[in-house]
Amino acid sequence: MSRQQLILIPGLLNDAELWRDQLPELEQVSRPVVADITRGTTLAELARDVLTIAEDHFALAGFSLGGIVAQEIMRIAPDRVTRLALLDTTMLPDDAARAAERQRLVALARSPGSFHGFGEKLLQNYLSAENLTNAAMVERVRGMTARLGPEVLIRQSLIDRPDGRADLGNIACPTLVLCGREDVLTPPAVHMDMAAAIPRSWLRVLPGSGHLTPIEQPVVVTTELIGLMHR
């Protein structure tokens, strides 16, 4: 049996480094390719950017903002996606507090001076408490933000996050819903609701991880994605 294409969509201020630990083993069961969602200014544009690299039928995994893009792809090209993974993401629109925080980050990115990417406050929202002391992990995250820079942060932060709850029931393919137990940005309760709404889904909540599950729990995330490809 030929290996199917698996498109991996990173999140805000992430590049292929996010999926570094998953790629070698995923190559044994699929043909993984990492999408670029750094250029578009609307969710529809980001979805089209992903679809330009997609084959007629493909598996899809989206992390955080990438998961929101994946849900948009499921709205516009559902018959092309054979398997889906939604990692540390949401189907909810921004509430007032989250919208205000995005505007604050955009203002900081536009201000003169050096771009520092993930400051300490933001890191605390992305990594579990135990991983905040992991210097290599922190540097890996900071490296991605430094490579992508303030203009990408501004573009991605200004992307409208729609209310996707009404569309989840239309997702017909096998769907993995996964998050970190300590994810404060997209908490487990959101993923429980997401999994409950998607007919052929199953939920995994990973201990010892915050928002960045592919980096914080790489082995488990890899195992779950391999399992998805065997469905």
Secondary structure, 3 states (H helix, E strand, C coil): CCCEEEEEECCCCCCHHHHCCCHHHHCCCEEEEECCCCCCCCHHHHHHHHHCCCCCCEEEEEECHHHHHHHHHHHHCHHHEEEEEEECCCCCCCCHHHHHHHHHHHHHHHCCCCCCCCCHHHHHHHCCCHHHHCHHHHHHHHHHHHHHHHHHHHHHHCCCCCCCHHHHHHCCCCEEEEEECCCCCCCHHHHHHHHHHCCCEEEEEECCCCCCHHHHCHHHHHHHHHHHHCC
